[in-house]
Amino acid sequence: MIPFTDEELLPVVEQSLEKVRPMLALDGGGMKLLAVKGGKVFVQLQGACVGCSASNQTLKYGIERQLRMDIHPELEVINIAEGMEDMIDKIAGGDGE
């Protein structure tokens, strides 16, 4: 269980994401923080990251790893494709919480 509210997590998640943005930018990519809900961090990969075969690796071993080191080991990062933003609430509560 993550001992922080979504509201408490939002600013520290944003700070942590700033550390990985330069890595994404080197490859012509980017990322937008969409929401923090139920211990899940919803982002939208942008630029060259969209459709890149390595984007899942980037998500888990770059972005998620940084958040877990900086904030809490149970944080999960989920990429939301453009146009699918209305699915965030469903996904956030979709595992029986």
C-alpha positions, -999 to +999 in steps of 0.1 A: +000+000+000+014+034-010+012+057+021+005+089+001-026+104-014-027+110-052-026+147-044+006+143-023+022+122-051+015+146-080+043+172-073+069+146-064+060+125-094+065+156-116+099+162-101+110+127-106+098+127-142+120+157-149+150+134-144+140+111-173+128+138-197+163+145-211+168+108-219+135+108-239+144+141-256+178+126-268+158+101-289+133+127-301+106+117-277+087+132-248+062+125-221+032+143-206+020+135-171-018+130-173-027+119-138-019+101-106-047+078-094-046+050-069-008+047-069-007+045-107+010+072-127-006+078-161+016+093-187+014+098-225+046+091-244+050+117-272+071+124-303+094+095-314+083+074-284+049+069-300+049+035-317+086+029-309+093-008-302+114+002-272+088+024-256+076-004-233+112-008-221+115+029-216+083+029-196+093+001-172+130+004-169+134+042-174+103+060-161+089+035-137+123+026-122+131+063-116+097+068-098+102+037-077+137+048-066+126+083-059+092+078-043+079+043-036+086+008-049+050+000-057+043+028-081+032+017-115+035+037-147+009+033-175+011+048-209-022+062-222-023+065-260-036+098-274-073+098-276-077+072-248-075+096-219-111+088-209-099+053-199-078+065-170-106+062-143-115+027-156-079+016-155-072+032-121-099+013-105-098-017-127-080-041-104-106-045-077-094-017-054 
